[in-house]
């Protein structure tokens, strides 16, 4: 049976551990589809030079879901390198190349809300993410993506990897 897994990553060591965990758990299931997912912060078009604007506008032609938003190309490149590293980790755990996809989105606002929206839109059965590692005191005042996701996720299993 096809099982879809969203692996929310932020480029950190904890998110790489989450990738490795997902690989170990889902590699035996040849029907599993794993999607590496990252949220890039949206910025104002005015913060970009003309060349960056043109490059992003060209990318938008390929990705209609990114209409109306802008981001830093260096952030996209950075997460692209992380996706390559994460894909290698998944392959080492036995996940097959055709089972792996990577995707980024660009959003303003809460990261947790964007992850939950992606889970719902993509009908993912499982969400895997790393814990950021805030102290309990900081977590109370600042909140935590993983805490909010666990509290508000519906219709899917959530795995938070330390």
Backbone bond lengths (Angstrom), bond angles and torsions (degrees), N, CA, C in turn:
res aa  C-N    CA-C-N  psi(-1)  N-CA   C-N-CA  omega(-1)  CA-C   N-CA-C  phi
1 X - - - 1.441 - - 1.531 109.10 -
2 X 1.331 116.64 136.50 1.457 122.25 -179.91 1.521 110.15 -67.24
3 X 1.325 115.95 128.60 1.464 121.39 177.38 1.516 107.14 -127.71
4 X 1.325 116.25 127.07 1.457 120.33 -178.77 1.522 109.84 -104.95
5 X 1.338 114.73 135.00 1.456 122.26 -175.33 1.527 108.51 -126.76
6 X 1.325 116.08 123.75 1.458 121.27 174.11 1.522 107.46 -98.46
7 X 1.331 116.05 124.43 1.454 121.29 177.64 1.526 106.71 -110.43
8 X 1.327 116.45 102.40 1.462 121.56 -178.86 1.522 108.71 -80.31
9 X 1.329 116.24 123.01 1.461 120.73 -176.44 1.525 110.32 -125.27
10 X 1.332 114.61 152.43 1.461 120.14 177.22 1.527 112.02 -126.03
11 X 1.326 117.11 6.79 1.462 120.53 179.49 1.517 113.68 89.35
12 X 1.315 117.67 1.95 1.465 121.41 -177.34 1.532 111.31 -88.70
13 X 1.322 114.47 169.99 1.456 121.26 176.07 1.536 110.21 -62.85
14 X 1.337 116.76 -39.03 1.464 119.74 178.86 1.527 111.75 -64.41
15 X 1.324 117.18 -37.61 1.462 117.33 179.07 1.527 110.76 -71.26
16 X 1.324 118.06 -30.37 1.470 119.88 175.17 1.525 110.30 -67.52
17 X 1.329 116.89 -35.00 1.471 119.88 174.57 1.529 110.29 -64.95
18 X 1.328 116.43 -37.36 1.466 120.43 177.67 1.531 110.27 -64.07
19 X 1.326 116.98 -38.97 1.467 121.64 177.36 1.528 109.70 -62.33
20 X 1.325 116.25 -46.78 1.468 120.12 -179.73 1.529 110.80 -61.88
21 X 1.316 116.88 -42.79 1.469 121.27 178.19 1.534 110.24 -59.54
22 X 1.330 116.47 -49.07 1.464 120.40 -179.70 1.525 110.54 -59.63
23 X 1.316 116.57 -40.55 1.460 119.84 178.10 1.516 112.48 -61.38
24 X 1.325 116.38 -46.66 1.478 119.85 179.86 1.526 111.44 -62.52
25 X 1.323 116.87 -40.63 1.462 120.73 -177.03 1.526 111.70 -72.46
26 X 1.340 117.66 -42.17 1.460 120.26 -170.64 1.526 114.93 -101.05
27 X 1.319 119.27 -8.13 1.472 120.71 179.29 1.524 112.98 -57.91
28 X 1.337 119.77 -39.19 1.471 118.35 179.39 1.533 113.88 -65.66
29 X 1.313 117.71 -19.65 1.462 121.62 -179.13 1.525 109.29 -93.52
30 X 1.314 117.13 97.85 1.462 121.92 -178.30 1.526 112.60 -65.25
31 X 1.334 116.82 -14.36 1.466 122.04 178.66 1.527 112.12 -87.42
32 X 1.321 117.35 -9.95 1.469 120.33 -177.51 1.529 110.14 -72.58
33 X 1.327 115.26 142.22 1.464 122.61 174.19 1.516 107.67 -119.67
34 X 1.327 116.88 121.95 1.459 122.14 -176.27 1.525 109.59 -109.58
35 X 1.325 115.99 129.25 1.454 121.44 -179.53 1.525 108.68 -119.53
36 X 1.330 115.36 117.13 1.463 121.73 172.84 1.522 106.75 -78.65
37 X 1.330 116.85 128.81 1.467 120.45 -172.06 1.518 110.80 -134.39
38 X 1.332 115.26 135.57 1.470 120.98 179.35 1.519 109.72 -139.09
39 X 1.327 116.24 145.88 1.462 122.69 176.20 1.528 108.66 -104.91
40 X 1.328 116.51 119.91 1.460 121.50 172.57 1.525 108.16 -90.61
41 X 1.332 117.18 142.50 1.463 118.63 178.64 1.533 111.20 -72.10
42 X 1.320 116.52 135.11 1.456 121.87 176.08 1.526 108.97 -75.37
43 X 1.321 115.55 142.14 1.465 120.86 177.35 1.524 108.67 -130.84
44 X 1.306 116.23 168.00 1.462 121.83 177.05 1.521 109.97 -74.45
45 X 1.309 115.21 142.12 1.466 120.94 176.48 1.534 110.89 -57.92
46 X 1.319 116.29 -30.17 1.467 121.56 -178.85 1.528 112.35 -65.84
47 X 1.321 117.98 -18.24 1.468 121.73 179.20 1.528 112.87 -83.78
48 X 1.322 116.97 1.22 1.461 121.58 -177.64 1.514 110.38 -114.75
49 X 1.335 115.76 149.00 1.462 118.12 173.07 1.531 109.09 -80.27
50 X 1.320 116.28 170.89 1.483 121.75 -174.73 1.532 112.05 -58.82
51 X 1.342 116.53 -40.30 1.468 119.69 -179.09 1.530 111.61 -63.94
52 X 1.328 115.86 -43.39 1.469 119.52 177.92 1.523 110.88 -63.73
53 X 1.334 116.82 -41.41 1.460 120.65 178.11 1.528 110.91 -59.10
54 X 1.331 116.66 -45.18 1.470 121.06 179.17 1.527 111.22 -62.52
55 X 1.319 116.17 -43.93 1.466 120.23 -179.60 1.527 110.96 -62.80
56 X 1.316 116.67 -42.28 1.464 120.18 179.78 1.522 110.41 -69.09
57 X 1.320 117.26 -40.39 1.469 119.99 177.14 1.530 110.98 -59.96
58 X 1.334 117.20 -36.91 1.464 120.75 177.08 1.532 110.65 -65.60
59 X 1.337 116.99 -39.84 1.477 120.92 178.45 1.517 110.62 -64.38
60 X 1.336 116.64 -35.66 1.461 120.95 -178.53 1.522 111.64 -64.02
61 X 1.343 117.28 -28.66 1.461 120.48 178.13 1.534 110.54 -61.97
62 X 1.332 115.99 -32.62 1.470 121.64 178.39 1.526 112.13 -82.09
63 X 1.321 117.15 -23.74 1.465 122.83 -173.35 1.532 110.88 -130.16
64 X 1.322 118.29 84.31 1.469 120.80 -178.89 1.534 113.33 -58.62
65 X 1.332 117.33 -22.99 1.468 120.34 179.27 1.531 111.95 -67.88
66 X 1.331 117.18 -11.97 1.467 120.95 -179.54 1.533 112.81 -100.09
67 X 1.320 116.85 9.60 1.467 120.72 179.60 1.525 110.10 -59.14
68 X 1.317 115.31 136.30 1.452 120.44 174.68 1.513 116.17 84.41
69 X 1.322 118.15 1.05 1.468 119.84 179.50 1.528 109.91 -124.78
70 X 1.322 114.57 156.74 1.463 121.65 176.61 1.520 108.84 -131.83
71 X 1.328 115.43 154.44 1.457 122.58 -178.45 1.520 108.57 -149.26
72 X 1.305 116.04 169.79 1.464 120.47 178.02 1.528 109.50 -84.87
73 X 1.321 115.50 128.96 1.464 120.22 179.73 1.524 111.31 -62.31
74 X 1.332 116.94 -33.39 1.471 119.44 179.28 1.527 110.26 -64.94
75 X 1.341 118.20 -33.00 1.465 120.65 175.90 1.524 110.62 -67.34
76 X 1.331 116.65 -39.81 1.468 120.54 177.60 1.537 110.62 -64.36
77 X 1.321 116.52 -41.94 1.468 120.05 178.49 1.522 111.31 -63.38
78 X 1.325 115.72 -42.14 1.460 120.75 -178.98 1.535 110.84 -62.18
79 X 1.337 117.19 -46.24 1.456 118.56 -179.47 1.530 110.53 -72.18
80 X 1.325 117.09 -27.68 1.469 120.16 174.79 1.520 111.36 -61.34
81 X 1.321 116.32 -40.98 1.467 120.46 176.57 1.526 110.79 -65.19
82 X 1.333 115.61 -39.45 1.467 119.03 177.77 1.525 110.23 -65.48
83 X 1.335 117.78 -40.96 1.468 120.52 177.51 1.529 110.52 -58.15
84 X 1.334 117.15 -39.81 1.465 121.19 178.21 1.529 110.29 -62.70
85 X 1.325 116.33 -45.79 1.463 121.31 178.62 1.529 110.38 -62.94
86 X 1.321 117.23 -44.41 1.463 121.64 -179.15 1.528 111.05 -65.41
87 X 1.321 116.88 -38.36 1.469 120.57 177.31 1.523 110.28 -61.95
88 X 1.329 116.69 -41.60 1.469 120.57 177.01 1.531 111.34 -59.96
89 X 1.319 116.47 -41.66 1.465 120.62 177.79 1.527 110.03 -61.60
90 X 1.323 116.94 -44.57 1.473 120.09 179.10 1.524 111.23 -62.75
91 X 1.319 117.09 -42.12 1.467 120.46 178.61 1.527 111.10 -62.92
92 X 1.336 117.06 -38.27 1.464 120.92 179.33 1.526 112.06 -66.34
93 X 1.333 116.85 -26.55 1.469 119.49 178.94 1.524 111.68 -83.63
94 X 1.322 116.89 -7.27 1.463 119.93 177.69 1.518 115.03 108.30
95 X 1.312 117.59 0.72 1.467 120.42 175.79 1.529 107.59 -69.90
96 X 1.314 117.12 138.46 1.456 121.66 -179.41 1.534 110.53 -83.26
97 X 1.331 117.59 148.02 1.476 120.77 -176.74 1.536 113.73 -54.67
98 X 1.323 116.76 -37.31 1.466 119.74 -178.13 1.531 113.06 -71.17
99 X 1.319 117.04 -10.54 1.460 121.57 177.91 1.529 112.61 -87.48
100 X 1.336 117.67 -8.62 1.465 121.93 -170.01 1.529 110.61 -111.39
101 X 1.324 114.96 134.40 1.465 122.92 171.05 1.515 108.32 -134.19
102 X 1.303 115.97 158.41 1.471 119.29 172.96 1.523 108.03 -131.78
103 X 1.322 114.26 148.24 1.456 119.82 -176.76 1.522 109.11 -152.32
104 X 1.329 115.26 140.22 1.451 118.30 170.15 1.518 107.99 -119.83
105 X 1.308 114.95 156.33 1.451 122.12 174.86 1.519 106.87 -130.30
106 X 1.310 116.55 163.40 1.460 121.55 179.62 1.516 107.32 -124.06
107 X 1.312 116.45 122.15 1.465 120.69 -175.72 1.519 110.45 -142.09
108 X 1.318 114.49 154.05 1.457 122.52 167.27 1.512 106.41 -100.47
109 X 1.311 116.76 153.01 1.458 119.31 174.22 1.511 113.42 95.16
110 X 1.312 114.19 -154.22 1.458 122.51 -172.90 1.531 112.52 -70.16
111 X 1.317 116.16 128.34 1.462 122.25 176.99 1.526 110.21 -64.02
112 X 1.322 116.46 -42.59 1.467 119.97 -178.73 1.523 110.67 -58.96
113 X 1.325 117.37 -42.23 1.466 120.67 179.27 1.528 110.96 -62.07
114 X 1.331 116.72 -40.63 1.465 120.90 179.50 1.525 111.28 -65.92
115 X 1.323 117.30 -38.47 1.468 121.01 177.83 1.526 109.69 -65.83
116 X 1.307 116.84 -46.31 1.470 120.63 179.85 1.525 111.36 -63.09
117 X 1.318 116.90 -36.33 1.467 120.63 176.48 1.527 110.35 -63.48
118 X 1.326 117.26 -42.67 1.465 121.33 179.20 1.532 110.97 -64.56
119 X 1.333 116.87 -39.64 1.465 120.88 177.69 1.519 109.72 -59.09
120 X 1.326 115.54 -45.41 1.463 120.03 -178.07 1.531 111.59 -68.28
121 X 1.323 116.84 -47.71 1.469 120.24 -178.51 1.526 112.40 -63.06
122 X 1.338 116.00 -38.06 1.459 120.55 -177.89 1.513 114.60 -89.19
123 X 1.332 117.27 -0.78 1.475 122.39 -179.15 1.528 111.25 52.05
124 X 1.338 116.21 47.98 1.457 120.81 -179.40 1.526 110.31 -77.12
125 X 1.315 116.25 138.37 1.460 121.68 178.70 1.511 112.71 -84.72
126 X 1.334 116.09 -25.68 1.462 121.19 -178.67 1.515 109.69 -140.07
127 X 1.313 115.15 141.35 1.467 122.71 174.05 1.517 107.15 -120.75
128 X 1.325 116.32 129.41 1.458 122.14 177.86 1.527 107.22 -121.87
129 X 1.338 116.23 132.41 1.455 120.28 176.46 1.514 109.79 -150.21
130 X 1.317 115.00 158.59 1.457 120.67 177.51 1.515 110.32 -89.79
131 X 1.305 114.89 153.99 1.459 120.66 176.08 1.519 108.24 -86.63
132 X 1.306 116.43 135.22 1.467 121.14 -175.40 1.513 112.49 -68.41
133 X 1.306 117.73 -33.22 1.452 119.16 177.80 1.507 114.28 97.43
134 X 1.314 118.57 26.94 1.464 120.11 175.45 1.525 109.82 -68.97
135 X 1.308 116.30 148.27 1.460 119.25 172.08 1.524 107.72 -67.46
136 X 1.314 117.44 160.64 1.470 121.34 179.74 1.523 111.52 -58.03
137 X 1.322 116.97 -39.72 1.463 120.21 -179.25 1.530 110.21 -65.75
138 X 1.322 117.62 -48.77 1.465 120.73 179.34 1.511 110.84 -63.41
139 X 1.341 118.07 -37.31 1.459 121.24 -179.88 1.524 110.77 -63.00
140 X 1.333 117.54 -38.98 1.460 121.17 179.03 1.526 110.55 -62.56
141 X 1.328 117.43 -41.87 1.455 120.73 -176.55 1.528 113.10 -84.80
142 X 1.321 118.17 -37.38 1.457 121.13 -175.72 1.522 113.14 -97.51
143 X 1.304 116.58 -22.07 1.457 119.30 -173.40 1.512 109.71 81.87
144 X 1.288 116.11 178.07 1.452 121.97 -177.76 1.518 108.13 -151.00
145 X 1.321 116.24 138.43 1.460 120.17 178.09 1.522 109.64 -59.28
146 X 1.328 117.10 -49.04 1.466 119.29 -176.83 1.521 111.83 -64.06
147 X 1.325 117.74 -38.21 1.459 120.90 179.00 1.523 110.47 -63.78
148 X 1.320 116.77 -46.06 1.464 120.03 -179.81 1.526 111.24 -65.43
149 X 1.319 117.13 -40.73 1.465 120.77 179.93 1.524 109.95 -62.26
150 X 1.323 117.13 -46.92 1.467 120.27 179.37 1.530 110.67 -60.69
151 X 1.309 116.09 -41.70 1.463 120.81 -177.55 1.534 112.06 -68.38
152 X 1.338 118.22 -35.47 1.457 120.34 -170.80 1.525 115.62 -108.97
153 X 1.316 118.79 -7.27 1.469 121.02 -178.52 1.525 110.59 -66.93
154 X 1.319 114.80 139.39 1.460 121.59 177.78 1.526 108.64 -135.04
155 X 1.305 116.60 140.27 1.455 120.72 173.51 1.505 115.76 78.04
156 X 1.327 118.01 13.46 1.463 119.95 177.76 1.519 109.09 -151.75
157 X 1.324 115.06 157.82 1.467 120.83 172.95 1.523 107.26 -81.88
158 X 1.330 116.47 143.76 1.458 121.51 178.63 1.524 108.40 -123.10
159 X 1.334 115.31 126.67 1.461 121.15 176.70 1.531 108.14 -116.97
160 X 1.326 116.27 119.81 1.459 120.97 176.42 1.526 107.06 -106.13
161 X 1.323 115.22 120.19 1.463 120.88 -175.20 1.515 109.50 -102.15
162 X 1.321 115.62 127.61 1.471 122.92 -179.88 1.512 109.22 -80.20
